[in-house]
């Protein structure tokens, strides 16, 4: 993987900023809605092999409670990633509306996802908030945004 192999974010012209954050977008491409997040990570030629290894690993993850990692892109010299767009809300926004059974389902799904990641030798260090857990339409949790 070369720095030139990573698409620029400007390639995705049909995009809409999400919330007040400067770095989260809803992108429409090939008839699909995707979530795009620009990280604070600077892309450096020396880091590309490490990034390529992570991308390869993340793209192979297949779990009911983990939002699929699709690709990376660059915005100037910053790294970004894409995943499917989830119209549902984060656990942070929904927690007070869940009954005790639903909270147990969320806890179980979260624990299963963490076990799956551990079994695949992935130790996310940035699961620091309930907004990283998205609830699908059936209120089942899905982890997102732990990639970089």
N, C-alpha and C positions, 0 to 999 in steps of 0.2 A: 504494500500500500504506500503510495506516494501522497504528498500533500495535494498534488494536482488531481488525485483520484477522488477526493472528497468534494462533493457538490457544494457550491456556494448557496447560502440561504436565499439570495436574490433570485435563484432559479425558481423558487416557489412564490410566484407572484400573487396567487389567490390565497391570502392569509389575513387573519384577524387576530388582533391582540386580545388576550384573555385577562380580564380584571385589571388591577392597577400595576401588576408586575411588568417590568420592561422586557422580560425574557421568556414569556410563555405565549404560544400562539396556537390557534386552530388553523391548519393548513388544508387546503383542498387540492388534491392531485390525483389524476387517473380515476376520477369519480369517487374517491374515498376521502373521508375526513380524518386527518391525522393530528396528533398533538406534537408540537415542536417546542423544545426547551433549549435555550442558549445558556450554556454553563459559563463559569468564570475561568475555565481552563484554557490557557493559551496553547495553541497548536504549534509545536516545535518539531522540526524535522527529526530530531533525535528521539522524540517520544512516539513516533509513528508506529514502530514495531510493537511497543507496549500497548498502544491504543488498538492496533489491529488485532492483537491477541485477545483483548477484552471484548472487542466487537464480535469476534468469532465465537467466543464463549457465551456472550449474552444472547446472540441470535439463536443459539441451540437450546436455550431454556424453554421448557414446555411444562407449564403448571397452571392449573385452574386459578390459582390465587396470585399469579404474577402477570402483569400486563406485558404483552409481547414487545420486545425491543426490535425495531425495524432497521434503522440505519443511523448514520451520523452525517453531519453537514458542518460547514464552517460559516461563521459570520465575522468578517474581517479575519482576525487571527484567533478567534474564540471557537471552541468546539461546541456543537449542539447535537442533540439526538432526537429521533422521532419514534413515536409509538402510536398505536391506534388511539383515536379520540374517544374518550368515555364521557357521555353526556351526564352521567350520574355525579353525585356530589361526593366530597371527601368525608371521611369519618369525622373529621373535626366539625364539619357543618351539620352532620346528622346525629351525632352521638346522643344528644339530649332527647331525640325523638325515638330512640330504639328501646324496646322493652327488654327485659332481662334475658329472654330466650334469644332474641336477635343479637344481643351483646355477646352471648356465649358462642353463637355461630361465627361472629366476627373474630372473636378470640381464637377459636379453633382454626379457622381459615388462615389467620395470621401466623399461628404456630406451625401449621402445615407448610406454609410458604417458607418460613425461616428454616425449618428442617430441610426442605428441599434444597434451599440455597447452601446450607451447611454441608449437605451430602455431596454437593457439586463444588465444594471448596470455594464458595463465594461468601465473603464476610462483609456485608454492607455496613459502612461506617456512617452513612448519612440518612438513617431512618429516624431522624430527629423531629418528628412531628406527625400529628394525625392526618395532616393534609397529604402525606405520602401513601395513605391507604384510601383507595377509592371503593365505594360500594356500588356494585352493579345493580341492575333493576330488581333482582331478587334479594338485595341487601347482603350479598356475599362479598367479602373483601378481596381486593386485588392490590398488590404492592406495585408502586410505580416510582420512578425517579431516583432509584438507588444506583443507577448505572455508573455515573462518573462523579 
